[in-house]
Amino acid sequence: MFTDIEGSTSLLQALGDRYPEVLADHHRLIREAFARHGALERGSAGDGLYFVFGAAQAAIDGQLAVAG
């Protein structure tokens, strides 16, 4: 699965100096949610992450984590 923050350029402009903290929180939430399902992180670029996993529930839990 590839993740991406929709509208990240606008978010960066709106948050300014706070953006790195928000991005770090986003990545932490995704990593924690996916790790609970044994997902393996294979890479990252900008605001995106790349994971492999066997259970679709990992993707659902990741989405719920950042929405919550």
MDAnalysis code that builds the backbone (N, CA, C; Angstrom):
import MDAnalysis as mda
import numpy as np

u = mda.Universe.empty(204, n_residues=68, atom_resindex=np.repeat(np.arange(68), 3), trajectory=True)
u.add_TopologyAttr("name", ["N", "CA", "C"] * 68)
u.add_TopologyAttr("resid", np.arange(1, 69))
u.add_TopologyAttr("resname", ["MET", "PHE", "THR", "ASP", "ILE", "GLU", "GLY", "SER", "THR", "SER", "LEU", "LEU", "GLN", "ALA", "LEU", "GLY", "ASP", "ARG", "TYR", "PRO", "GLU", "VAL", "LEU", "ALA", "ASP", "HIS", "HIS", "ARG", "LEU", "ILE", "ARG", "GLU", "ALA", "PHE", "ALA", "ARG", "HIS", "GLY", "ALA", "LEU", "GLU", "ARG", "GLY", "SER", "ALA", "GLY", "ASP", "GLY", "LEU", "TYR", "PHE", "VAL", "PHE", "GLY", "ALA", "ALA", "GLN", "ALA", "ALA", "ILE", "ASP", "GLY", "GLN", "LEU", "ALA", "VAL", "ALA", "GLY"])
u.atoms.positions = np.array([
    [0.841, -1.159, 0.000],
    [0.000, 0.000, 0.000],
    [0.891, 1.228, 0.000],
    [0.529, 2.181, -0.844],
    [1.166, 3.491, -0.825],
    [0.215, 4.452, -0.127],
    [0.735, 5.237, 0.811],
    [-0.090, 6.249, 1.468],
    [0.303, 7.619, 0.940],
    [-0.599, 8.569, 1.082],
    [-0.351, 9.932, 0.636],
    [-1.306, 10.845, 1.386],
    [-0.833, 12.020, 1.749],
    [-1.709, 13.003, 2.375],
    [-2.311, 13.857, 1.270],
    [-3.609, 13.725, 1.078],
    [-4.282, 14.508, 0.045],
    [-4.199, 15.990, 0.390],
    [-3.798, 16.795, -0.563],
    [-3.704, 18.231, -0.337],
    [-2.524, 18.639, 0.528],
    [-1.461, 17.843, 0.519],
    [-0.332, 18.124, 1.410],
    [0.349, 19.454, 1.101],
    [0.370, 19.870, -0.144],
    [0.994, 21.159, -0.479],
    [0.211, 22.305, 0.152],
    [-1.092, 22.252, 0.065],
    [-1.935, 23.276, 0.701],
    [-1.799, 23.220, 2.214],
    [-1.715, 21.997, 2.742],
    [-1.549, 21.828, 4.180],
    [-0.225, 22.423, 4.643],
    [0.832, 22.178, 3.889],
    [2.145, 22.744, 4.210],
    [2.072, 24.268, 4.239],
    [1.425, 24.850, 3.257],
    [1.310, 26.310, 3.205],
    [0.485, 26.845, 4.372],
    [-0.561, 26.127, 4.741],
    [-1.432, 26.580, 5.829],
    [-0.768, 26.433, 7.199],
    [-0.013, 25.349, 7.393],
    [0.576, 25.080, 8.709],
    [1.960, 25.693, 8.901],
    [2.653, 25.935, 7.817],
    [3.990, 26.524, 7.923],
    [4.918, 25.677, 8.772],
    [5.476, 26.281, 9.810],
    [6.454, 25.605, 10.671],
    [5.880, 24.423, 11.442],
    [4.566, 24.325, 11.559],
    [3.935, 23.203, 12.280],
    [3.817, 21.956, 11.418],
    [4.002, 22.085, 10.099],
    [3.817, 20.949, 9.193],
    [4.690, 19.743, 9.535],
    [5.983, 19.907, 9.823],
    [6.795, 18.720, 10.141],
    [6.252, 17.918, 11.328],
    [5.719, 18.597, 12.322],
    [5.143, 17.901, 13.483],
    [3.884, 17.122, 13.081],
    [3.037, 17.739, 12.282],
    [1.817, 17.072, 11.819],
    [2.175, 15.877, 10.939],
    [3.149, 16.038, 10.062],
    [3.590, 14.937, 9.209],
    [4.154, 13.791, 10.046],
    [4.956, 14.114, 11.049],
    [5.516, 13.080, 11.931],
    [4.408, 12.338, 12.672],
    [3.402, 13.067, 13.146],
    [2.262, 12.419, 13.819],
    [1.526, 11.503, 12.856],
    [1.303, 11.950, 11.638],
    [0.628, 11.136, 10.629],
    [1.401, 9.845, 10.380],
    [2.686, 9.958, 10.157],
    [3.506, 8.771, 9.905],
    [3.501, 7.834, 11.106],
    [3.568, 8.389, 12.313],
    [3.552, 7.556, 13.525],
    [2.240, 6.771, 13.619],
    [1.119, 7.455, 13.398],
    [-0.186, 6.785, 13.487],
    [-0.303, 5.663, 12.457],
    [0.115, 5.930, 11.231],
    [0.055, 4.908, 10.184],
    [0.970, 3.736, 10.544],
    [2.189, 4.036, 10.945],
    [3.137, 2.965, 11.284],
    [2.625, 2.101, 12.431],
    [2.079, 2.722, 13.464],
    [1.553, 1.959, 14.599],
    [0.377, 1.081, 14.183],
    [-0.545, 1.635, 13.408],
    [-1.721, 0.870, 12.970],
    [-1.307, -0.311, 12.102],
    [-0.402, -0.080, 11.165],
    [0.028, -1.155, 10.272],
    [0.861, -2.197, 11.012],
    [1.669, -1.763, 11.972],
    [2.507, -2.698, 12.729],
    [1.653, -3.710, 13.497],
    [0.482, -3.295, 13.942],
    [-0.402, -4.224, 14.664],
    [-0.834, -5.394, 13.783],
    [-0.672, -5.258, 12.482],
    [-1.052, -6.306, 11.540],
    [0.160, -6.958, 10.870],
    [1.346, -6.665, 11.410],
    [2.548, -7.274, 10.865],
    [3.002, -6.691, 9.547],
    [2.536, -5.486, 9.209],
    [2.929, -4.847, 7.961],
    [4.418, -4.508, 7.981],
    [5.018, -4.555, 6.812],
    [6.431, -4.224, 6.672],
    [6.569, -2.945, 5.872],
    [7.264, -1.961, 6.450],
    [7.498, -0.710, 5.730],
    [8.625, -0.932, 4.731],
    [8.389, -0.526, 3.495],
    [9.367, -0.736, 2.432],
    [9.961, 0.560, 1.906],
    [9.397, 1.697, 2.307],
    [9.964, 2.945, 1.847],
    [9.106, 4.137, 2.200],
    [9.658, 5.317, 1.934],
    [8.922, 6.559, 2.149],
    [9.473, 7.610, 1.200],
    [8.625, 8.559, 0.881],
    [9.031, 9.686, 0.045],
    [8.088, 10.842, 0.342],
    [8.643, 11.956, 0.784],
    [7.804, 13.105, 1.113],
    [6.788, 12.754, 2.177],
    [5.516, 12.915, 1.847],
    [4.471, 12.589, 2.820],
    [3.948, 11.161, 2.660],
    [4.497, 10.420, 1.713],
    [4.007, 9.081, 1.427],
    [4.822, 7.987, 2.078],
    [4.150, 6.882, 2.370],
    [4.777, 5.683, 2.917],
    [4.393, 4.499, 2.037],
    [5.230, 3.480, 2.034],
    [4.976, 2.267, 1.252],
    [5.099, 1.075, 2.177],
    [4.021, 0.291, 2.285],
    [3.959, -0.884, 3.143],
    [3.481, -2.093, 2.357],
    [3.873, -3.263, 2.831],
    [3.291, -4.513, 2.353],
    [2.696, -5.231, 3.556],
    [1.538, -5.853, 3.340],
    [0.870, -6.604, 4.401],
    [-0.114, -7.566, 3.782],
    [-0.526, -8.532, 4.588],
    [-1.412, -9.560, 4.085],
    [-2.874, -9.358, 4.423],
    [-3.185, -8.461, 5.340],
    [-4.570, -8.293, 5.778],
    [-5.083, -6.907, 5.413],
    [-6.183, -6.868, 4.703],
    [-6.777, -5.581, 4.318],
    [-7.172, -4.763, 5.539],
    [-7.412, -5.417, 6.654],
    [-7.795, -4.702, 7.867],
    [-6.717, -3.700, 8.273],
    [-5.469, -3.946, 7.926],
    [-4.388, -3.001, 8.234],
    [-4.675, -1.648, 7.581],
    [-5.118, -1.661, 6.339],
    [-5.427, -0.411, 5.633],
    [-6.595, 0.316, 6.299],
    [-7.584, -0.424, 6.710],
    [-8.746, 0.180, 7.387],
    [-8.308, 0.797, 8.703],
    [-7.523, 0.073, 9.495],
    [-7.066, 0.586, 10.776],
    [-6.170, 1.807, 10.604],
    [-5.353, 1.841, 9.562],
    [-4.534, 3.012, 9.297],
    [-5.382, 4.230, 8.997],
    [-6.408, 4.049, 8.183],
    [-7.305, 5.152, 7.856],
    [-8.043, 5.650, 9.096],
    [-8.514, 4.731, 9.913],
    [-9.209, 5.120, 11.139],
    [-8.290, 5.856, 12.108],
    [-7.014, 5.455, 12.152],
    [-6.055, 6.082, 13.068],
    [-5.850, 7.560, 12.722],
    [-5.713, 7.874, 11.446],
    [-5.488, 9.284, 11.095],
    [-6.785, 10.091, 11.083],
    [-7.920, 9.422, 10.978],
    [-9.201, 10.125, 10.994],
    [-9.644, 10.462, 12.410],
    [-9.130, 9.691, 13.379],
    [-9.614, 9.754, 14.734],
    [-9.225, 10.852, 15.567],
])
